[in-house]
Amino acid sequence: MTTTPQAFQTDSLAENDDHRVFFSRYGNPKGPAIVVLHGGPGSRSKPKQASGYNLDKYQVITFDQRGCGQSQPTAQLAANTTQDLIADMERLRAHLQLETWFVAGGSWGSTLALAYAEAHPNRVRGLLLSAVFLARPEDIAWSFTGNDGVVKLFPDSFERRTTFLNTHATNPAEAARTLLQALETADLDTAKQIVAGIGSWENNLMTAQEDIHFVSPDEVEESDINDAKIWLHYESNHFFLKPNQLVTDLNKIKHIPTVIVHGRYDVLCPVDNAWTLQKQLEHVDTIILPSSNHKFTAEGEIARKLAFGWFLDRETRSS
């Protein structure tokens, strides 16, 4: 049984480019630092993201990426790129007077973790990654922009998505840009309808072990609309990465100790994302969970916690 951890500090970085980035710190203030990156883009940090670590030993830092959660202004798209998030991480590290830290992230969080490490490899003691997303053109096409790939597993959901996109005179390849433009001028009812349509596709890709659920506009909250704007902003700009950038630049981080936990049946981000890292990094341990999807099973969550704990203990003992 785990309890929700309490932060010993919550604060915001000084305003930069009109953004104030909210962060929290948990655990041992004097312990080795781990920064945990939330998914999305467009999600937010949560206390439970710190609960997977030994808080008696480690200091865990979370932050809400620009436009997300308690960072202000909400859903701000200007000056909101992957490169801006990397710069925020460096500002946060310097603000906390940390020479180096471990960097952890799942899904989009793994993408940002890799991008940060490749930009600042000398600041990263180790990488703790799960549900890896490399944001290669083929990864984006597999789940979002193509008419092949994961649609073969979800033809019923894809048919519903096609009808939704036709209503907005768009197609999978152009949907992110078209729907973002529509959201920026939509009234509340229309915005809820758009976000419900987005969720009716993407939410179902989290696991293939639950029944399909089509989101009703009545289920959509204002925070969901804000999150969708950030997501569409990043997707429509190819996550502000050059094609294959993360893989091309892996040579910059080959020496960084890395642990990866990935679900065998992750249909949103197939396991070849993780295996690409396994084949090209020099100090990497990869655990493939036999029954987990993008959304880990309960056993998968426990396995990740154990794997990350083992990795951290090994790396802090050896330093």
N, C-alpha and C positions, 0 to 999 in steps of 0.2 A: 504494500500500500504506500502511495506517495501523497504528500500534502503539498498544497500550493505554497511555493516559497515566497517570502517577503523580501522586497528590495531594501537594501540598506542605504541606497541613494537613488533618487530620481531627479533628473535635471534636463536642461536643454543646452546644446552648444550655442555659442553666440551666433546671431543671425548672419547668414552668408547668402548672397544672391536672393534675398527676401525669404529664405527658408530658415526655420528654426527646427533643429533635429533633436527629438526627444530620446533620452536614453535612460536605462536602469542598470543597477549593479546589484548582484546577489552573491551570497556566500562569504568567502574568506577574503577580506580586503588585502591581505598580505600574500595570498596564494597566487600561483601561476594563473595568468589571465587567459580566458577563452571568450572571444566575441562570437555570438551566435547570430546568424543572418536569417531573417525570416524569408518566406517564400513569396510568391506572387508572380510578377510584380503587382503590388497593390494590396498585399496583406498587411500584417502589423505584428509587432512583437507581443509575446504573451509570457506571463510568469512561468507557465508549464514548460517553456523552452529551456528554463534553467534547471528544472527538476530532474533532468536526465544526467546530471553531473553530481559528483561528490562535493557538496557545498561546504563541507568542513575543511576541505583541502584546496578547492579551486575558487577563483573569482570569476563569475560569469557575467558578461556584459551583453545586453541586448539594446537595440535601437530601432526606432521606426524610420524606415527609409523616407526620403522626401515625398511629401504629399500624403503619407500614410499614417494611420493611427493617430497618435497625439502630436506628431510633427505638424508644424503649421507653415503656410496655409494648407488646409486640407485640399487634396486633389489638384494641387498646383502643378501644371505641366511645364511651365517655363523653367529653364535651368534645372531640368530633371532628366538626367541621362545616367547611364552606367558610369561614365567617367566622373560625374558629380558625386555619385554614391561612393566611389572609390576615394575621392578627395575628402568626403565626410568621414570615412573610416580613418583616414590618416589624421584628420583634425581631432577626432575622438581619441585615438591612440596617444597623440601628443598631449591633449588636454588632461588625460589620465596619467601622464608621465610614465608610459609603458615603453620600454625599449623594443620588446617583441611580444607577440601573443599567439595563441592558437586560434585558428579561424575555422568555424563550423557552419555548415549550412546544408539544407535539403532543398531539392527541386531548384527553383530560381535562386534560392540561397546558395546552392552549390555553384551555380553559374557565376554569381557575384564573388563568391569566395575564390574561385579560380582566377577570375579577372583581376581581383585585388592582389592575389599572390603573384601573378605574372607582372603586375605593375610595381610591386614592392616586395620582392622575394626575400630581402634581408630582414623584413619585419615579421616573417611568419615562422613560428617554431614548428608548426605542423598543421595539416589539413584534416578535418573530420567531415566527410561528405556522405550524404545519403540521397537516394532517388535522383541521381545525377542527371542534369540537363546541360548539354554542351552547346545548345543554340546554334548548331550547324544548319545550313539550309535544308538538309534532309530531315533533321529533327523537327524543324518547324513545319515542313511539308507533311510529315508523318501524322502529326496530330491536329494541325490547324489549317493549313493553306491548300493542301492537296486533295484530290478526289480519290486517292488510293490510301494505302497505309492502314491506319486504325479504323477507317470507315468500314473495312471488311469485317471487323468484329462487332461494329455497332451500326448495321444498316438501318435499323428501326429509328435509332436516335438521329442518324445522319439524314434520313428522309424528313424528319421533323425540322432539322436544321436547314435543309435546302428550302423548305417552304418558308421558313422564317427569313432567310436571306433574300429569297425572291421578293418578299414583301417590301424589303428595303432596297430593291434593285441592285443587289450586289451578289458576290460569289465568294467562296472560301478564300481565294487569293487576295481579294480586295476588301474583305469584310472588316478587318481591323480598322483601316483608315475610314471607310464609309461609316461604320457604326460610331466611331469616335466623333466624327463631324456631326452625325445626327444627335448624339448625346449632348453635345455642347449647346445645341439650340432647342432641345426638346423640353416640353412641359413635363411635369412630374409623372403623369400617367403614361406618357409615351416613353419616358426614360425607364420606368419600371418594366414596361413591355420589352424594351430592348435588352435590358439586363437579364430578364427572365429567359429570353431567347439565347443569350450567351451562356447562361448557367445551365440551361437544358442540354447543351452539348458538353461543355468542359467539365462540369461536375460529375457527369457519368463516366468520365475517363479515369477517375481516381481509383476505381476498383471494378473488376469484372465479377465480383463475388456478391454483389447486391443487385436487386432489381432496378431497372431503369426508372428514374424519377424526373418528370418534366416539371420545371419550376413554374409556379403561377406568379403573375405580376403582384398579387396580394402578398406574397412571401418576401418581396424585395424591400429592403430597408434603404434609407438614405446612404448609410455607410457602404452598402453594396454598390450603389451607383458611383460613389467616389472611387471605390476599389476598381470598378470596371474601367473607369476613365484612365487610371494609371496603367492597368493591364493593356488596354488597347493602344495607349501611347507608346508603350515599349514594344508591343508586338508589331505595330505598324512601322516602327523604325528598326526592325530586325534586332531588337534588344541593344541597340547602339554598339554593335560589334561587327567587325569585318567578317565576311564569310570564312568560316573555319578558324577564326582568330584564336580561340582557346586551345585548339589542337596544334595549330602552327607554332604557338608560343610555349608549348609544354617544355621545351628544352630549358626555359628560364627557371623552371621549378622542379626539374628532375630530381634534384638533391633533397627536396623537402619531404620529410616523413609524412605519409598519407595513409589514412584508413577510409575505406569505402564500404557502405552497407547499402545494398540495392535489392529490391524485390524481383524475383525471377519473372513474375507475371505483371510487372509494371508496364501497362499498355500505353500510358501517357508518355513516359520516357523509357523506352526499351533498354534492357540491360546492356546492350552494346555500347551505350554511353559510358557506363562504368568500365566495361571491358577495354575500351579504347585507352582509358587512363591506366588500367592494369598493365597493358602491353607496353606503354611508353614511359611510365615513371619508374625510377630505380628503387625507391624505398616505399613500396605500397603494399598494403594488405587489403584484399577485397573479399567481403563476405556476401554471398548471394543467398538471400532468404528464399527457401523453397516454395513458400505458399503466399508470400506478400505481394501486393500490388503497389501502385504509387502510394496509396494509403496502406501503411503497414498494419498487419494483424497485431493483436495483443502480444503474441509471441515474438513477432518481428520487432516491436517496440522494446521488449526486454532484451532481445539479442543486440539491438543497436546500442542500448545503454551499456551492456556488458562489454561490447567491442570497443566502444569509445572509452570506457573506463580503463580497460586493459591497455589501450593505446596510450592514453594520457599518463598512466602510471609508468609505463615503460619509458616514455620519452622524458618525463621529469626525473626519473631515476638516472638516466644516462647523461643528463646535462649537468 
